[in-house]
């Protein structure tokens, strides 16, 4: 059976569920949302939320909403480690590449929050189960896209004012940390690269990536060496001979799993790695690969700022 052929039966099923619930629901305010696939009407009292995007999970949890289902983080079997304590027992309904529709249906959601990269075919299926919110922002073309996504998800959850406060607090914290960095480090010493080390080699991450935006908010000048294609999150793997492309004043070096950690440990002993100025100056900062290269959202921003505050404390000594 094709995906499209499932839509009529899904709509019948979810329509019956909705009729059965009407009698026990209090009236909720309807909200119109502009999304990638047109206007979507939701009520502001969703109780069974599924997130199919790490940024949506983050935004929901930041607002005190615990979704009933979510997708796994990159190369993991659960959600990202930084957010796990807040969502213990959450059901996994797929990965960023593939949603398990049967798992979504079984959880009987009344709202689905998805990625801007969700295909129209998948959207048609999911919206037959529950109102599905797909942001229209392009994360690689719009500065601060993650904030716009967070605001859209907050509006769908009826918590816009709370999200405004959350984002204001993050901006205030970033400003305070930038002031401390300004006082302890010259402007000329802030060229930085964010790289994720894989068994195949280092990937230079885009300066439009979420974590790169957070780093830039503190005054780091994020470098891409002109080797990252537009709308790509990172470069192709770099050979040891091309490691100079990630050199600079600072290197934020991420790994996703044990294979990556072993690969970077082996590479760090090579002459090519040891010749990097950033290595000689002891400015290589190990960071969590899930957090710095896969996630987005208010909680992720604060977790990244936690790590950067540790770096700033070192510069202040």
Protein Blocks (a to p, Z undefined) as FASTA:
>chain_A
ZZklmmmmmmmmmmmmmmmmmmmpccddddddddfkocadddfkbfbdcdfbfklmmmmm
mnopacfbdcddehiabdcfklmmmmghiacebdfkbccfklmmmnopabdcddfklcfk
lmmmmmmmpccdddfbdfklbghklmmmmmmmmmmnopmmmmmmmmmmmmmmmmmmmmmm
mmmocfklmcccdddddfkbccdddfkbmklmmmmmnopacdeklpacehiabdcdddfk
lmmmmgcjbdcdddfblmlmmmmmmmmmpmklmmpmklmnopaccddfklmmmggcjklm
mmmmmmmmmmmmmmmZZ
